[in-house]
Amino acid sequence: MITDNNLNNQLPKAIYSIFKELHILHYLRKAGITKAKGYSAGFLFTFIFN
């Protein structure tokens, strides 16, 4: 089960570093992909790729 911790603590460092290098989370925000409650859209997107 995923706990409500920092994104860095939940993902393997390789995936997080790739997403950071490619600015994937920035482009998600720029595209208007947001959520009202719960985990952030960026967290869910990276979780899917994990």
Legacy VTK file of the C-alpha trace (Angstrom):
# vtk DataFile Version 3.0
C-alpha trace
ASCII
DATASET POLYDATA
POINTS 50 float
0.000 0.000 0.000
1.213 3.506 -0.745
1.487 5.813 2.207
1.020 9.562 1.974
4.747 10.333 1.918
6.905 12.451 -0.302
7.044 11.424 -3.962
10.798 10.808 -3.718
10.276 8.143 -1.065
7.805 6.133 -3.126
9.488 5.832 -6.525
12.676 4.149 -7.610
15.394 6.740 -8.059
15.900 5.831 -11.730
12.308 6.601 -12.698
12.182 9.792 -10.660
15.449 11.052 -12.143
14.214 10.378 -15.701
10.953 12.215 -15.030
12.907 15.078 -13.486
15.357 15.283 -16.395
12.572 15.274 -18.999
10.411 17.718 -16.945
7.426 15.377 -17.260
5.644 16.764 -14.186
6.087 20.318 -15.476
4.413 19.377 -18.751
1.545 17.682 -16.910
0.842 20.939 -15.058
1.239 22.952 -18.256
-1.278 20.682 -20.002
-3.806 21.435 -17.263
-3.895 17.949 -15.793
-4.943 18.442 -12.178
-6.966 16.758 -9.455
-9.197 18.187 -6.761
-8.518 15.667 -3.975
-6.185 12.881 -3.019
-2.795 12.225 -4.555
-1.475 14.660 -7.119
-1.808 13.953 -10.821
1.991 13.879 -11.073
2.225 11.222 -8.376
-0.398 9.034 -10.049
1.280 9.430 -13.438
4.646 8.345 -12.066
3.037 5.517 -10.074
1.575 4.084 -13.290
5.032 3.971 -14.847
6.464 2.358 -11.767
LINES 1 51
50 0 1 2 3 4 5 6 7 8 9 10 11 12 13 14 15 16 17 18 19 20 21 22 23 24 25 26 27 28 29 30 31 32 33 34 35 36 37 38 39 40 41 42 43 44 45 46 47 48 49
